[in-house]
Amino acid sequence: MAAVIIGILLIAFTVFSVLPGCLNWGSYVVAFLKGCAPVLAAFVGLISIFIGAADIKDKQEAKKEEQAALAQEMQDKK
């Protein structure tokens, strides 16, 4: 419950800070977003590569286990 309240307060502060009549930090926020976009894109790309590599390894492992199970079935039938 505390996390929800803190989240609502932070969102309210964000809206308050970028409104023209309040703190008027809108231009700073836009400049920050422009500056962090390439870094964020690189970070998301790196995470995607790691997730893709882990997925490929998991599929290969599942395929090996399936082949081992089929080989075991064939031996049990004999």
N, C-alpha and C positions, 0 to 999 in steps of 0.2 A: 504494500500500500504506500509505503514511503517513497518507493521508486516512482510510482505514478505521480505522486504529488510533486516530487522534485522535477520530473519530466515536464509537467504542466507549467511549473514556475519557470523553468529554463526556456520553454517555448514562448511563454508570455514575455520574458525579458528580451528574447530575440526579436519578437514583433515590435516591442516598445523601442528597442535600440535602433531599428532601421526606419521607423516612421519619421517623416520630415519634421514634424512639430516637436518631437521628443529629443532624443540624443542625436539624431541625424547622422548615424554611422553608415547609412546605405552605400555611399561611395566607397568607404573603406571595405565593406563586406564584398562588394563587387570586385574591387581590386584584389582582395585576398582570394576570392574564388578563381579569378583569372590566373593568379600566380600558382595556386595549388592544383589546378586542373592537370597539367602534364605529370606532376608527381603522383597524383591520385591515379591517373590512367596507367602509369608504369606499375604502381603497386597492385592495381586490380589485374593487370596483365600477368604479373609475376605469380599472383595467387592462382589465376586461371591455369597457368602452366603447371603449377604444382598439383592442382586438383586433377587436371587431365592426365598427368603422369601416374598419379595414384590410381585413377580409374583404369588405366591401361594395365597396370600391374595387377589390380584386383581381377580384371577379366581374364588375364592369362592364368592366374592362380586358380580361378574357378574352372577354367577349361582343363587344367591339369588334374584337378580333383575329380572332375566328371569323367575324364579318361581313365583315371585310376579306379573309379567305382565301376565303370563298364568292364575293365579288365578283371576286376575281382568277381563280378557277376559271371563272366565267361569261365573263369576257373572253377567257380562253385557249381556250375552246370555240368562240368566234366566229371 
